[in-house]
Amino acid sequence: MSEKILTVSDLQIEFHDHQLPETVVYDFNLEVEKGEIVGIVGESGSGKSMSALAIAGLLSRHSMTKSGQIMYDGQNLLTCDRKVLRSYQGKQIAMIFQEPMTSLNPVKRIGWQVEESLRIHMPQMSGQERRQKAVSMLETVGLHEPQKVYEMYPHELSGGMRQRVMIAAAMIADPEILIADEPTTALDVTVQAQIVELLRRINREKGTSIIFISHDLSLVRQLCSRVIVMQNGRIVETGAAGEVFAHPQQEYTRRLIAAIPGVDLSVPRGSRQKEMQKHV
C-alpha cells in the first residue's frame, strides 16, 4: 500500500510588495508518495518554483501571505514553529536549484559546502567523519577524484560538476524528499541526460521522493511517474505522466507537448502513444 509523506492542500501565495496584492499561486494541491517522482511543469511565471519554495520553507514570512496547508510529519510547514521548520530543512526536505554558481559560495571549498547540512543537523559528527561522508557522497554523484574535488572551489569546476556538487550537498543528510528546481536548464543536452539519470538512480537506490520542476516536458517524460501542469499560478492538468502525454486534456498542455521534438499531436491518440513509447 502506498504511503503519502507530503500533502499540500489549497496552497495560495499572495505578494504584498506592490500597491495592490498580487496572487502568484492559486489553490495548489499535491500529494507525494514515498519513493515517487512527481513532475511540475509550466512556463516561466506559472507558479511552479514558487510552490516548490513554499514546500521547502524558503519563502519569507514577511511581505507575502500564504494560506492552505503543507503537511509533513504531522506538521503544517506554513504555520509551524521556525525551529521545527529548520529541523526539516536540509535533513528531511532538501532542494537543488537551477544555477549552482549562485547557490555555491565562491570563497568556500567544495567539501565545506557539501558538509553544511551535517554541521547543522549532526553536530556530534567529528570533522573527519564529515569529510569521509562528503567525499563518499561526491563519489556517489559521479564526480571523479572526489578527494581532489573536495578541496576545490566552485569556479574550478564545470557546470555539470557544480550541479553534481549541489546534489551531493542536498543528499548528504539522506533527506526523504528532494526538490529539484530546474536543475538542468543551464546545462548542455548530454549533461542534462546525465543529471536526470543521476536523479533516477538516487530515487531507485535510496527511495528518495523527488519533486522535479521543469519547463522541459521531454525531461519530465523521462523521469516522472506523475505530472502537474501549471499556468498563471493554477494547476490546469494533472495525472499519470503517460496518460497526460498520450491524452492531454487542455490546450495549454497540448502546446507544451507539441514543443517536444518528435511529437506530432496531429497523429491519432492511440498511434501517438505507441510512437511516444518508442522514444522513452
Backbone torsions as a table, in degrees:
resi	resn	phi	psi	omega
1	MET	NA	135.9	-177.8
2	SER	-67.9	150.1	-179.3
3	GLU	-119.2	115.6	178.0
4	LYS	-79.4	126.3	-179.6
5	ILE	-109.9	-15.2	179.3
6	LEU	-143.7	132.2	177.6
7	THR	-133.0	119.4	176.2
8	VAL	-108.5	126.0	-175.9
9	SER	-127.0	124.1	171.4
10	ASP	52.1	40.3	178.8
11	LEU	-68.9	128.3	175.8
12	GLN	-133.1	132.9	-178.4
13	ILE	-123.6	128.4	-176.2
14	GLU	-131.9	127.8	178.1
15	PHE	-89.5	148.8	179.6
16	HIS	-127.3	27.2	-178.6
17	ASP	-95.4	8.3	173.6
18	HIS	-120.3	177.9	-178.2
19	GLN	-61.7	-38.5	177.9
20	LEU	-115.5	143.0	177.8
21	PRO	-58.6	145.4	179.2
22	GLU	-125.9	118.2	178.2
23	THR	-85.9	126.9	-177.4
24	VAL	-110.9	-18.7	175.1
25	VAL	-137.2	128.5	-178.7
26	TYR	-116.3	123.8	166.9
27	ASP	45.8	52.1	-179.7
28	PHE	-81.5	129.1	179.6
29	ASN	-127.0	138.8	-178.8
30	LEU	-156.4	135.9	170.0
31	GLU	-123.3	133.8	179.2
32	VAL	-120.6	127.7	178.0
33	GLU	-94.3	158.0	179.5
34	LYS	-60.5	128.6	178.7
35	GLY	78.4	8.7	-177.3
36	GLU	-93.0	150.6	171.2
37	ILE	-114.7	115.6	-178.5
38	VAL	-111.5	131.9	176.6
39	GLY	-99.7	139.3	171.5
40	ILE	-119.5	118.9	-173.9
41	VAL	-123.7	159.5	178.9
42	GLY	157.9	163.8	179.2
43	GLU	-73.1	169.9	176.2
44	SER	-56.5	135.3	-178.9
45	GLY	86.4	5.5	-178.2
46	SER	-78.1	-14.7	179.7
47	GLY	101.5	0.1	-175.4
48	LYS	-67.4	-44.7	179.9
49	SER	-70.2	-35.7	178.4
50	MET	-63.4	-40.4	177.4
51	SER	-64.2	-41.0	180.0
52	ALA	-65.6	-41.9	178.5
53	LEU	-62.7	-36.5	177.1
54	ALA	-64.3	-42.6	179.0
55	ILE	-62.5	-39.1	-179.5
56	ALA	-77.2	-6.2	-179.3
57	GLY	73.3	27.3	-174.7
58	LEU	-105.9	9.4	174.7
59	LEU	-91.6	139.4	178.3
60	SER	-60.3	147.1	176.4
61	ARG	-89.4	3.9	177.5
62	HIS	-113.3	161.1	176.7
63	SER	58.5	15.6	175.0
64	MET	-156.8	158.2	176.6
65	THR	-117.6	132.5	177.3
66	LYS	-125.1	128.3	178.5
67	SER	-127.7	167.0	-175.8
68	GLY	103.3	-159.1	-179.3
69	GLN	-139.0	140.6	169.2
70	ILE	-124.4	96.8	-171.8
71	MET	-96.1	122.1	175.3
72	TYR	-142.4	129.5	177.6
73	ASP	55.1	36.3	178.8
74	GLY	77.8	5.4	-178.5
75	GLN	-115.5	142.2	170.9
76	ASN	-88.7	107.9	-174.2
77	LEU	-65.7	-15.4	177.7
78	LEU	-77.0	-26.6	-172.3
79	THR	-125.0	-5.9	-175.8
80	CYS	-69.0	164.5	179.2
81	ASP	-58.8	143.7	-178.6
82	ARG	-58.7	-34.5	179.6
83	LYS	-65.4	-40.0	177.5
84	VAL	-65.0	-45.1	-179.8
85	LEU	-60.1	-44.6	-179.5
86	ARG	-64.0	-29.9	179.4
87	SER	-67.7	-23.1	177.8
88	TYR	-89.0	-32.9	-172.8
89	GLN	-66.7	121.7	179.9
90	GLY	87.5	-30.3	-178.2
91	LYS	-94.6	-48.9	179.6
92	GLN	-103.8	-34.7	179.9
93	ILE	-127.9	115.9	-178.0
94	ALA	-120.1	161.1	-175.1
95	MET	-140.8	140.0	171.4
96	ILE	-119.7	149.3	-170.1
97	PHE	-115.9	173.8	-173.8
98	GLN	-65.9	-46.1	-172.7
99	GLU	-121.2	101.4	-175.8
100	PRO	-63.5	-25.4	-179.6
101	MET	-65.3	-24.8	176.7
102	THR	-88.9	-11.1	179.7
103	SER	-100.5	-30.9	179.4
104	LEU	-84.9	142.7	178.3
105	ASN	-78.9	119.7	-174.4
106	PRO	-67.9	-17.6	-176.5
107	VAL	-105.3	5.6	177.6
108	LYS	-112.2	143.3	178.9
109	ARG	-68.9	155.5	-176.8
110	ILE	-56.8	-46.4	-177.4
111	GLY	-58.1	-42.9	180.0
112	TRP	-60.7	-39.5	-177.1
113	GLN	-74.7	-37.9	178.0
114	VAL	-64.0	-32.6	-176.5
115	GLU	-79.4	-4.5	-169.7
116	GLU	-55.1	-47.1	-178.9
117	SER	-63.4	-32.8	178.2
118	LEU	-66.9	-40.5	178.9
119	ARG	-64.2	-35.5	-177.2
120	ILE	-78.1	-47.7	-169.9
121	HIS	-99.4	-17.1	-179.5
122	MET	-131.9	62.0	-175.6
123	PRO	-63.8	-16.1	-179.9
124	GLN	-73.9	-15.2	179.4
125	MET	-70.7	140.6	176.4
126	SER	-77.9	164.0	178.0
127	GLY	-59.4	-38.3	179.3
128	GLN	-67.1	-39.4	178.3
129	GLU	-65.0	-41.3	177.6
130	ARG	-61.7	-44.2	-179.3
131	ARG	-61.0	-46.2	-179.3
132	GLN	-60.1	-42.5	-179.4
133	LYS	-68.3	-39.8	179.8
134	ALA	-65.6	-44.3	178.8
135	VAL	-63.3	-41.5	177.7
136	SER	-61.6	-40.3	-179.9
137	MET	-70.2	-38.0	176.4
138	LEU	-60.7	-37.6	177.0
139	GLU	-69.7	-39.4	-179.2
140	THR	-59.9	-37.1	-178.7
141	VAL	-84.9	8.7	170.6
142	GLY	92.2	18.9	177.9
143	LEU	-90.3	122.5	179.5
144	HIS	-74.3	151.3	-177.6
145	GLU	50.4	58.3	-175.9
146	PRO	-59.4	-31.2	177.1
147	GLN	-62.2	-38.8	178.6
148	LYS	-70.2	-45.1	179.6
149	VAL	-60.3	-38.3	179.7
150	TYR	-52.4	-36.1	-175.9
151	GLU	-90.7	-4.2	-174.4
152	MET	-87.0	170.5	175.4
153	TYR	-106.8	157.3	-176.6
154	PRO	-53.2	-38.2	-176.0
155	HIS	-68.9	-13.2	-179.7
156	GLU	-86.5	-3.4	-176.6
157	LEU	-110.6	155.5	174.0
158	SER	-75.2	169.9	179.6
159	GLY	-60.6	-43.4	179.2
160	GLY	-64.6	-38.2	177.9
161	MET	-65.9	-40.3	179.4
162	ARG	-64.6	-38.6	178.8
163	GLN	-66.9	-36.3	174.8
164	ARG	-63.8	-37.1	175.9
165	VAL	-61.9	-42.9	179.1
166	MET	-62.3	-39.1	177.9
167	ILE	-66.6	-40.6	177.3
168	ALA	-60.8	-43.7	179.9
169	ALA	-64.3	-37.4	179.9
170	ALA	-70.8	-33.7	-173.9
171	MET	-93.3	-5.2	-171.6
172	ILE	-59.3	-32.4	-179.1
173	ALA	-99.2	14.2	178.4
174	ASP	54.6	59.5	-179.6
175	PRO	-66.3	157.6	177.4
176	GLU	-81.4	-31.0	-178.8
177	ILE	-127.6	131.6	175.1
178	LEU	-116.7	122.9	176.9
179	ILE	-101.8	119.7	-178.8
180	ALA	-111.8	106.1	-175.0
181	ASP	-98.2	101.4	-179.7
182	GLU	49.3	51.7	-171.4
183	PRO	-73.6	-7.4	-175.6
184	THR	-119.9	2.4	-171.3
185	THR	-60.9	-38.9	-175.5
186	ALA	-87.1	8.2	-173.7
187	LEU	-109.9	156.2	177.1
188	ASP	-74.7	168.6	-170.7
189	VAL	-59.5	-41.0	-178.6
190	THR	-63.6	-45.6	-179.2
191	VAL	-69.5	-35.4	174.8
192	GLN	-54.2	-47.9	-178.9
193	ALA	-61.7	-37.5	179.3
194	GLN	-66.7	-40.7	179.9
195	ILE	-68.7	-39.8	176.8
196	VAL	-61.8	-42.7	178.6
197	GLU	-65.5	-36.4	176.6
198	LEU	-63.1	-44.6	178.2
199	LEU	-62.9	-40.1	177.9
200	ARG	-62.3	-40.5	-179.6
201	ARG	-68.1	-39.9	176.4
202	ILE	-59.9	-44.7	178.5
203	ASN	-62.0	-43.3	-176.7
204	ARG	-70.7	-44.0	-173.0
205	GLU	-84.2	-33.4	-176.4
206	LYS	-106.2	-11.3	-178.4
207	GLY	72.1	19.3	-179.0
208	THR	-70.6	130.6	172.0
209	SER	-76.9	138.2	-176.3
210	ILE	-126.1	131.9	169.1
211	ILE	-105.6	112.9	-172.7
212	PHE	-107.8	111.9	-177.6
213	ILE	-99.8	129.8	-178.9
214	SER	-161.1	156.3	168.5
215	HIS	-97.7	-2.3	-175.4
216	ASP	-100.1	100.7	-176.7
217	LEU	-68.8	-23.6	178.8
218	SER	-65.2	-36.8	176.8
219	LEU	-71.0	-40.8	178.8
220	VAL	-62.2	-40.3	179.0
221	ARG	-60.9	-36.7	-179.4
222	GLN	-71.2	-33.8	-165.4
223	LEU	-106.8	-36.3	-163.7
224	CYS	-100.1	147.5	175.4
225	SER	-91.7	-22.3	-179.5
226	ARG	-140.4	149.7	-175.3
227	VAL	-136.7	143.9	173.3
228	ILE	-119.1	128.1	179.8
229	VAL	-105.8	126.8	-178.5
230	MET	-117.7	145.8	175.5
231	GLN	-146.9	128.3	176.9
232	ASN	51.3	41.4	174.7
233	GLY	84.9	0.3	-177.4
234	ARG	-122.0	150.2	169.6
235	ILE	-78.1	122.3	-179.7
236	VAL	-105.8	-17.9	178.9
237	GLU	-161.5	145.1	177.3
238	THR	-153.3	151.6	178.7
239	GLY	162.2	-177.1	174.8
240	ALA	-58.4	137.3	-174.1
241	ALA	-56.6	-45.3	-179.4
242	GLY	-59.2	-39.4	-179.2
243	GLU	-71.1	-42.1	-179.3
244	VAL	-64.9	-41.8	179.9
245	PHE	-70.0	-36.7	-178.0
246	ALA	-80.2	-34.4	-175.4
247	HIS	-134.0	62.7	178.9
248	PRO	-61.4	132.8	-176.2
249	GLN	-91.8	-28.0	-174.8
250	GLN	-105.6	145.4	180.0
251	GLU	-60.2	-37.9	179.3
252	TYR	-61.2	-43.8	178.7
253	THR	-64.2	-40.8	178.8
254	ARG	-60.3	-39.4	178.9
255	ARG	-66.5	-41.7	178.2
256	LEU	-61.9	-44.1	-179.1
257	ILE	-67.7	-37.2	179.7
258	ALA	-62.8	-22.7	-179.8
259	ALA	-79.2	-9.5	178.0
260	ILE	-75.8	126.7	179.6
261	PRO	-56.5	133.2	175.7
262	GLY	90.2	-1.5	179.9
263	VAL	-103.0	124.3	-179.9
264	ASP	-117.0	107.1	-177.2
265	LEU	-76.2	-4.8	176.7
266	SER	-80.6	-15.0	177.7
267	VAL	-72.0	139.5	177.6
268	PRO	-52.9	148.8	-171.0
269	ARG	-56.2	-45.7	-178.8
270	GLY	-61.4	-43.4	178.9
271	SER	-67.1	-38.5	-179.5
272	ARG	-63.7	-39.7	-179.9
273	GLN	-62.4	-42.4	178.7
274	LYS	-64.6	-39.8	-179.6
275	GLU	-65.5	-41.0	-179.7
276	MET	-65.9	-35.5	-178.6
277	GLN	-64.4	-26.8	177.7
278	LYS	-66.4	-29.1	-174.4
279	HIS	-91.7	-13.0	-176.5
280	VAL	-74.2	NA	NA
